[in-house]
Structures are given as structure tokens and as C-alpha cells.
Amino acid sequence: MGGVCVAENMRRHSIATQMLKKGLEILKKEKCDIACLNVDLKKDVRKLYEKAGFTLMDRKISYENSKGVIKFDNGTMFAPILSKQTYDYIMNSTETFHYGKGYW
Ligand SMILES: CC(C)(COP(=O)(O)OP(=O)(O)OC[C@H]1O[C@@H](n2cnc3c(N)ncnc32)[C@H](O)[C@@H]1OP(=O)(O)O)[C@@H](O)C(=O)NCCC(=O)NCCS
């Protein structure tokens, strides 16, 4: 999930919460084990995702950028969907979670 944005005059009416809920329902239908997103820690919106069931990972994740360079980032939040076991494994591991190849 990315690019969550609500028009300024419509904020704090649970619209983002409903979009997140719908997104999680779709991921469940698609049989996803876990959901993840990246929150900009400089913005004070972590609570929005926590209320939707996401928890901040206390380690950096890695991804491969468009130039093929491995980058590291913090602010990744995970939520269990179909597999609490996979979620627990990822959250409790000491390994780096790798997103894979991205367009960033
Ligand atoms: C962040 C954003 C998507 C929230 O949308 P929203 O529809 O207003 O969110 P909700 O009404 O569902 O908020 C649910 C809860 O999240 C938290 N929250 C939402 N916006 C927040 C903010 N700006 N600061 C602190 N907490 C916030 C609150 O706990 C809120 O519950 P409350 O209203 O009962 O206090 C919206 O402010 C936005 O579009 N911001 C600009 C883009 C952006 O920063 N996107 C996030 C990128 S990580």
C-alpha cells in the first residue's frame, strides 16, 4: 500500500482508515499472507496505520532500486493477513527483509 492521500478539506473523517480497510480486504481475497507499507517517519501519521493493524518493524528493510543498487530504508510497517505465522517470523527475525526490485 502506498501513496495514501486524502483531500485536505476531507481529513480526519476516517477516509484513509476506510481505504486501508478496503485495501486489506482486497489483499485477503488475493490470498496474501501479510501486508506492508512504508510510512514517512518525519510525518506524524504512524498512528493511522497502527489503528489499521500495522506495526512498525524495528529494523531497516532493503530493496533494489531502478539502477540495480541495494538500498536500505526504515519506516516499514507490517500487518498479518492470512498468515500470522509468517508475520511473526518476519517481525521476530534478525534478517533484513528484502522488498525485491522496485521502481524507486
Ligand atoms: C495521512 C492522511 C492520509 C490521513 O487521512 P485521514 O482520512 O484524515 O485519516 P483518518 O481520518 O482515517 O485518521 C485515522 C487516525 O489516524 C491518525 N491520524 C490521521 N491523520 C493524522 C495526522 N495528520 N497527524 C496525526 N495523526 C493522524 C489519528 O489517530 C486518526 O484518528 P482520529 O481522527 O480519531 O484522531 C491525510 O492526512 C493525508 O492525505 N496527508 C497527506 C499525505 C500523507 O502524508 N500521506 C501519508 C504518507 S505516509
The ligand as an SDF file (V2000), in Angstrom:
LIG
                    3D

 48 50  0  0  0  0  0  0  0  0999 V2000
   -2.3910   10.9440    6.3900 C   0  0  0  0  0  0  0  0  0  0  0  0
   -3.7620   11.0820    5.7380 C   0  0  0  0  0  0  0  0  0  0  0  0
   -3.8470   10.1280    4.5350 C   0  0  0  0  0  0  0  0  0  0  0  0
   -4.8470   10.7140    6.7870 C   0  0  0  0  0  0  0  0  0  0  0  0
   -6.1310   10.6820    6.1670 O   0  0  0  0  0  0  0  0  0  0  0  0
   -7.4610   10.8220    7.0330 P   0  0  0  0  0  0  0  0  0  0  0  0
   -8.6140   10.3990    6.1860 O   0  0  0  0  0  0  0  0  0  0  0  0
   -7.5380   12.1830    7.5990 O   0  0  0  0  0  0  0  0  0  0  0  0
   -7.2100    9.7840    8.2210 O   0  0  0  0  0  0  0  0  0  0  0  0
   -8.2830    9.1960    9.2380 P   0  0  0  0  0  0  0  0  0  0  0  0
   -9.3800   10.1700    9.4630 O   0  0  0  0  0  0  0  0  0  0  0  0
   -8.6940    7.8400    8.7830 O   0  0  0  0  0  0  0  0  0  0  0  0
   -7.3930    9.0960   10.5670 O   0  0  0  0  0  0  0  0  0  0  0  0
   -7.4230    7.9730   11.4200 C   0  0  0  0  0  0  0  0  0  0  0  0
   -6.4580    8.1880   12.5820 C   0  0  0  0  0  0  0  0  0  0  0  0
   -5.1210    8.3260   12.0920 O   0  0  0  0  0  0  0  0  0  0  0  0
   -4.4220    9.3160   12.8900 C   0  0  0  0  0  0  0  0  0  0  0  0
   -4.0970   10.4740   12.0360 N   0  0  0  0  0  0  0  0  0  0  0  0
   -4.6120   10.7880   10.8260 C   0  0  0  0  0  0  0  0  0  0  0  0
   -4.0550   11.9230   10.3410 N   0  0  0  0  0  0  0  0  0  0  0  0
   -3.1640   12.3290   11.2580 C   0  0  0  0  0  0  0  0  0  0  0  0
   -2.2710   13.4310   11.3510 C   0  0  0  0  0  0  0  0  0  0  0  0
   -2.1600   14.3360   10.3710 N   0  0  0  0  0  0  0  0  0  0  0  0
   -1.4920   13.5510   12.4600 N   0  0  0  0  0  0  0  0  0  0  0  0
   -1.5870   12.6410   13.4640 C   0  0  0  0  0  0  0  0  0  0  0  0
   -2.4160   11.5580   13.4370 N   0  0  0  0  0  0  0  0  0  0  0  0
   -3.1830   11.4100   12.3640 C   0  0  0  0  0  0  0  0  0  0  0  0
   -5.3620    9.7100   14.0040 C   0  0  0  0  0  0  0  0  0  0  0  0
   -5.1070    8.8420   15.0840 O   0  0  0  0  0  0  0  0  0  0  0  0
   -6.7130    9.4430   13.3830 C   0  0  0  0  0  0  0  0  0  0  0  0
   -7.7170    9.1510   14.3180 O   0  0  0  0  0  0  0  0  0  0  0  0
   -8.5540   10.3790   14.9760 P   0  0  0  0  0  0  0  0  0  0  0  0
   -9.0040   11.2740   13.8640 O   0  0  0  0  0  0  0  0  0  0  0  0
   -9.6650    9.6680   15.6980 O   0  0  0  0  0  0  0  0  0  0  0  0
   -7.5840   11.0740   15.8880 O   0  0  0  0  0  0  0  0  0  0  0  0
   -4.0270   12.5430    5.2780 C   0  0  0  0  0  0  0  0  0  0  0  0
   -3.7470   13.4260    6.3430 O   0  0  0  0  0  0  0  0  0  0  0  0
   -3.1680   12.9570    4.0920 C   0  0  0  0  0  0  0  0  0  0  0  0
   -3.5760   12.7450    2.9340 O   0  0  0  0  0  0  0  0  0  0  0  0
   -1.9750   13.5290    4.3630 N   0  0  0  0  0  0  0  0  0  0  0  0
   -1.0630   13.9440    3.2980 C   0  0  0  0  0  0  0  0  0  0  0  0
   -0.4210   12.7410    2.6210 C   0  0  0  0  0  0  0  0  0  0  0  0
    0.3290   11.8760    3.6030 C   0  0  0  0  0  0  0  0  0  0  0  0
    1.0540   12.3420    4.4840 O   0  0  0  0  0  0  0  0  0  0  0  0
    0.1520   10.5540    3.4330 N   0  0  0  0  0  0  0  0  0  0  0  0
    0.7900    9.5690    4.2940 C   0  0  0  0  0  0  0  0  0  0  0  0
    2.1000    9.1530    3.7390 C   0  0  0  0  0  0  0  0  0  0  0  0
    2.9340    8.0460    4.8240 S   0  0  0  0  0  0  0  0  0  0  0  0
  1  2  1  0
  2  3  1  0
  2  4  1  0
  2 36  1  0
  4  5  1  0
  5  6  1  0
  6  7  2  0
  6  8  1  0
  6  9  1  0
  9 10  1  0
 10 11  2  0
 10 12  1  0
 10 13  1  0
 13 14  1  0
 14 15  1  0
 15 16  1  0
 15 30  1  0
 16 17  1  0
 17 18  1  0
 17 28  1  0
 18 19  1  0
 18 27  1  0
 19 20  2  0
 20 21  1  0
 21 22  1  0
 21 27  2  0
 22 23  1  0
 22 24  2  0
 24 25  1  0
 25 26  2  0
 26 27  1  0
 28 29  1  0
 28 30  1  0
 30 31  1  0
 31 32  1  0
 32 33  2  0
 32 34  1  0
 32 35  1  0
 36 37  1  0
 36 38  1  0
 38 39  2  0
 38 40  1  0
 40 41  1  0
 41 42  1  0
 42 43  1  0
 43 44  2  0
 43 45  1  0
 45 46  1  0
 46 47  1  0
 47 48  1  0
M  END
$$$$
